[in-house]
Each structure stands twice: as structure tokens, then as C-alpha cells.
Amino acid sequence: MSARIYRPARTAMSSGTAKTQVWVLEWDASAAPQIDPLMGWIGHGDTQSQMRLQFETLDAALAYAAAHDIDVVTLPTQERAPQLRSLGYGENFATNRREPWSH
């Protein structure tokens, strides 16, 4: 039984960092999915690969994996630097701009 532990990235549709502060333990699929010949649906009997466990810290996730004899691979996180403008959003509407607003 193998799994991976990672910290999820933010969604592409949001600039916020919600749901990225937890660590996720996700099992690897043990077999390839099978195609149903009648309906064409895809499925398999391995329901464990559909589970995702969330932990507050990496140590808690590693402790859970060690207690349940799960081989884990920890994926590194890519921390993102915040993109902050020097003067902020109000800079767009400042009255002392050197050039007129082009819109």
C-alpha cells in the first residue's frame, strides 16, 4: 500500500490561499480502471484510491502513515511569494499620476 503526502496548490480560479494550509494523504491506484463493456462507464474495485485524508501538520500525516504501515512519498511544497504592489490598488486612481490612465 503506497501513498503520497503533499500540500495542495491554490486553484487557478482564485488568488486566495484557502484549502492550501493542510497536508493531504492520498493513496495511489493499485490497478488500472476498467471500462464497462455495456455502458462504457469507467470504474474499479479499489475505493481506497478515492480517499483523501487531511492533516493539520506534516508530522501528523507521517505519524498516521507509520501507525498504519503505509509507504509514503512526501512531495515538496512550492511556496509562492506574494505579489504585492508598492502603493497598492489605490495607485490606479491617484491624482498625481505622471501619465493619464489609458483606459
C-alpha positions as CSV (number, residue, x, y, z in Angstrom):
1,M,0.0,0.0,0.0
2,S,1.6,3.2,-1.1
3,A,0.5,6.8,-0.8
4,R,1.8,10.3,-1.2
5,I,1.7,13.3,1.2
6,Y,1.5,16.8,-0.3
7,R,0.2,20.3,0.3
8,P,-2.4,21.2,-2.3
9,A,-1.8,24.2,-4.5
10,R,-4.3,27.0,-4.8
11,T,-6.9,26.8,-7.5
12,A,-6.3,28.7,-10.8
13,M,-9.6,30.5,-10.4
14,S,-8.7,32.1,-7.1
15,S,-6.0,34.4,-5.8
16,G,-6.6,33.3,-2.2
17,T,-4.8,30.5,-0.2
18,A,-7.9,28.8,1.2
19,K,-7.7,25.0,1.4
20,T,-3.9,25.1,1.0
21,Q,-2.8,25.1,4.6
22,V,-3.5,21.4,5.2
23,W,-1.4,18.3,4.3
24,V,-3.2,15.6,2.2
25,L,-2.5,11.9,2.3
26,E,-3.7,10.3,-1.0
27,W,-3.4,6.7,-1.9
28,D,-2.0,5.6,-5.3
29,A,-4.2,3.5,-7.5
30,S,-3.4,-0.2,-7.2
31,A,-4.9,-1.2,-10.5
32,A,-5.9,0.4,-13.7
33,P,-9.6,1.4,-14.1
34,Q,-11.8,-1.0,-16.1
35,I,-14.3,0.0,-18.8
36,D,-17.7,-1.4,-18.6
37,P,-18.5,-3.0,-22.0
38,L,-22.2,-2.3,-21.9
39,M,-22.4,1.3,-20.7
40,G,-18.8,2.5,-21.2
41,W,-18.5,3.7,-17.7
42,I,-15.1,3.6,-16.0
43,G,-14.7,2.1,-12.6
44,H,-12.7,-0.2,-10.4
45,G,-13.0,-2.0,-7.2
46,D,-10.2,-0.1,-5.5
47,T,-12.2,2.5,-3.4
48,Q,-9.2,3.4,-1.3
49,S,-7.6,5.4,-4.1
50,Q,-10.7,7.7,-3.9
51,M,-9.9,8.7,-0.3
52,R,-8.1,11.8,0.7
53,L,-7.2,12.4,4.3
54,Q,-6.3,15.9,5.5
55,F,-4.0,16.7,8.4
56,E,-3.0,19.9,10.1
57,T,0.7,19.2,10.0
58,L,3.2,17.1,8.1
59,D,4.2,15.3,11.3
60,A,0.6,14.2,11.9
61,A,0.3,12.8,8.4
62,L,3.6,10.9,8.8
63,A,2.6,9.6,12.2
64,Y,-0.7,8.3,10.7
65,A,1.2,6.6,7.9
66,A,3.7,5.0,10.2
67,A,0.9,3.7,12.6
68,H,-0.9,2.1,9.7
69,D,2.2,0.7,7.8
70,I,1.7,2.9,4.7
71,D,4.7,3.5,2.5
72,V,4.6,7.3,1.8
73,V,6.4,9.7,-0.5
74,T,6.4,13.3,0.6
75,L,6.2,15.7,-2.2
76,P,7.9,19.1,-1.7
77,T,5.9,22.2,-1.4
78,Q,6.4,25.2,-3.7
79,E,5.9,28.3,-1.6
80,R,4.7,31.2,-3.6
81,A,5.9,34.8,-2.9
82,P,3.0,37.2,-2.6
83,Q,2.7,39.7,-5.4
84,L,2.3,43.0,-3.6
85,R,2.4,46.3,-5.4
86,S,4.3,49.1,-3.7
87,L,1.4,51.5,-3.4
88,G,-1.5,49.1,-3.7
89,Y,-4.8,49.3,-5.7
90,G,-5.3,53.0,-4.9
91,E,-2.3,53.8,-7.2
92,N,-4.6,53.2,-10.2
93,F,-6.8,56.2,-9.2
94,A,-4.1,58.6,-7.9
95,T,-4.5,62.3,-8.9
96,N,-0.7,62.8,-9.2
97,R,-0.1,60.3,-11.9
98,R,2.6,61.2,-14.4
99,E,0.7,59.8,-17.4
100,P,-3.1,59.7,-17.9
101,W,-4.8,56.5,-17.3
102,S,-5.0,54.7,-20.7
103,H,-8.5,53.2,-20.3
